Amino acid sequence: MPIDQTLRLLARARGLTVAEIAAAIPRAGAATVSAWMRGDKLPGRDQLDALARTFGVPAGALLSELASTLDPARTKGEHGLLAAYRALSPRQQGALLEVARGMAGTRKAAR
């Protein structure tokens, strides 16, 4: 999902206006936030971090399809764990899953 759609989805879900989002983002006015939500501009890294805090999601969620399936009932720890997992390479993700499955006593899922 493109970031503009993600931002619109999260804004709607949180009930935030463009002005309210802009107030929470350093060096970003309402016109800039509107441009992000239209897909005309992209936020910078610091702005992505501020947007993530504003919406209560991991920064990686703003850049992936994860945003469409976020469960607000998840704990901050779960969001942090998912963000850390997504930052790993595919090989590292596989190794981590093997360790986690072993710790949980579950067998490898069928593919």
Buried (B, 14 or more C-beta within 10 A) or exposed (E): BEBBEBBBBBBEBBEBEBEBBBBBBEEBEBEBBBBBBEEEBEBEEEBBBBBBEBBBBBBBBBBBEBBEEBEEEBEEEEBEEBBEBBEEEEEEEEEEEEEEEEEEEEEEEEE
